[in-house]
Amino acid sequence: MGYWLVKRVVSPIGAMVNAAEAVSAGDFDKKIEDIPADEMGVLARAINSMGGELQKKFAEIRHEKDILNTVLSGIREGVIAVD
């Protein structure tokens, strides 16, 4: 019973740690496989969702940056930012 319990708890935690580290390093495609149907599964699905959402947000930010760079590169006069 001890081995089964350790395998059931430690294995998903290890997978979640690996995925979280990959996402924090910028690998938003990293997903947790073999998601259990308990609280660990809820956490695993949240980590998978977080990676996908971060990927979308970074893509939006890059797109907005590209638009701003295009606009600013076409301006010949100086630009003053006022807050």
N, C-alpha and C positions, 0 to 999 in steps of 0.2 A: 504494500500500500504506500509506503514511503516514497519509493521510486516513482510510482505513478503520479503521486501528488506533486513531487518536485518537477517531473517532466511536464505536467499539465500547467504549472504556474511559471516555471522558469523559462521554458521555451517561448511562450508568447511574449514574456517580458523582454527577452533577448531580441526577438524580432522587432518589437516596438522601439527598443533602444537603437538598434541598427537603422531603422527607418527614420527616426527622429534625428539621428546624427547626420544621415544622408541629406535630409531636408534642410537642416541647419547649414550644411556645406553647399547648398544650392542645387542638389539633385532632387528636383521636385517630382521626378518620374518614379522615384522609389516608392513601392507599395508593399504593404504587409500582406502576405499570402496566408492561407489556412486560418482564417479568422474564426475564433471560437464563438459560441453562442451564449456568452455570459458578459459580465462587466468588462472583462478583458477585451471582448469583441467590440463593445461600445467604444472603448478607448482606441482600439486598433482602427476602427472605421473613422473615428475623429481625426486620427493622425493622417490617414489616407486622404481624407477630405481637406485637411489643412494644406497638404502638399499641393493638391489640385488648385485650391483657392489662391495660394501664394503664387503659383505659376501664372494664373490668370491676372493677378494684380501686377506682377512684374512685367507681363506682356503689355498691359495697359499703360504702365508708367513708361516703358520703352517707346511705345507708340506716341504718347504725348510728348516725350522728349524729342523724338524725331521730327514731329510737327513743329515744335518750337524752334528747333535748330534750323529747319528749312525756312521758316518765316524770318528768323533773325539773320540768317546768312544772305537773304535777299534784300535786306535794308542797307542802303548806302550811308544814311545819316546815322548819327549816334543815337543811342537809346538810353533814356534815364528811367530807372525803376523808382517809383514813388509808392510808399506804403501808407 
